[in-house]
Amino acid sequence: MRYAYLAMIGWCGTKWPGWWRWPHPGPGPDPEPWWDLAIGVIGSIGGIIAVGLFRTLLPEGLTAVTTTAFFGGAFAATAVGSLAALRGTAGRKV
């Protein structure tokens, strides 16, 4: 049950910041339709891994675990999204 909770919170971190605002069109075409699902799964895994890595440093309580899973998911999703964006623009001449 703990891992399901951490995965859910990590998924919530994938669209942060800016998911409540208007959509921001990118410089290129829309991403593939499966990309939102893939980023969510990556964020879920990132949330679980972040809590696993920092478990000994976290104080007792649900707030610390939730915050760590949220930002772990946000970090993993942003890192993978940035790498994918770099890969997509590497061959393009500016």
C-alpha positions in Angstrom: 0.0 0.0 0.0 2.9 2.3 0.8 4.3 2.0 -2.8 0.9 2.6 -4.3 0.7 5.8 -2.3 4.2 6.9 -3.3 3.5 6.1 -6.9 0.3 8.2 -6.9 2.1 11.2 -5.3 5.0 10.9 -7.7 2.5 10.9 -10.6 1.0 14.1 -9.2 4.4 15.8 -9.4 4.8 15.2 -13.1 2.7 18.1 -14.2 4.0 20.5 -11.7 4.5 23.5 -12.1 2.0 25.0 -14.4 -0.6 22.3 -14.9 -3.3 24.6 -13.6 -2.5 27.3 -16.1 -3.1 27.5 -19.8 -1.3 25.1 -22.1 2.1 26.3 -23.3 2.6 25.4 -27.0 6.1 24.1 -27.7 8.4 25.0 -30.5 7.7 21.8 -32.3 4.7 19.5 -33.0 2.7 18.0 -30.3 4.4 15.0 -28.6 3.2 11.5 -29.2 -0.1 10.6 -27.5 1.5 8.0 -25.2 4.1 10.5 -23.9 1.8 11.8 -21.1 1.3 8.2 -19.9 5.1 7.5 -20.1 5.9 10.7 -18.1 3.4 9.7 -15.5 4.9 6.3 -15.0 8.4 7.8 -14.8 7.1 10.2 -12.2 5.6 7.4 -10.2 8.9 5.5 -10.3 10.8 8.6 -9.4 8.5 9.2 -6.3 9.2 5.7 -5.0 12.9 5.9 -5.6 13.2 9.4 -4.0 11.6 8.2 -0.8 13.7 5.0 -0.8 16.9 7.1 -1.2 16.1 9.7 1.4 14.2 7.5 3.9 16.9 7.7 6.6 17.1 11.5 6.3 13.3 12.1 6.5 11.6 13.0 9.8 8.7 10.8 10.9 5.4 11.8 9.4 3.3 11.7 6.3 4.1 15.3 5.2 7.8 14.6 4.7 7.2 11.4 2.8 4.5 13.0 0.6 6.7 16.0 -0.2 9.7 13.9 -1.0 7.6 11.6 -3.3 6.0 14.6 -5.0 9.3 16.3 -5.8 11.0 13.1 -6.7 8.3 12.5 -9.3 8.7 16.1 -10.6 12.5 15.7 -10.8 12.3 12.4 -12.7 9.7 13.6 -15.1 11.5 16.9 -15.8 14.9 15.1 -16.3 13.5 12.6 -18.7 11.5 15.2 -20.6 14.5 17.4 -20.9 16.6 14.6 -22.2 13.9 13.7 -24.7 13.7 17.4 -25.8 17.5 17.5 -26.3 17.4 14.3 -28.3 14.7 15.8 -30.5 16.6 19.0 -31.2 20.1 17.6 -31.6 20.0 17.1 -35.3 18.1 20.3 -36.1 20.1 23.3 -37.3 19.2 26.6 -35.7 
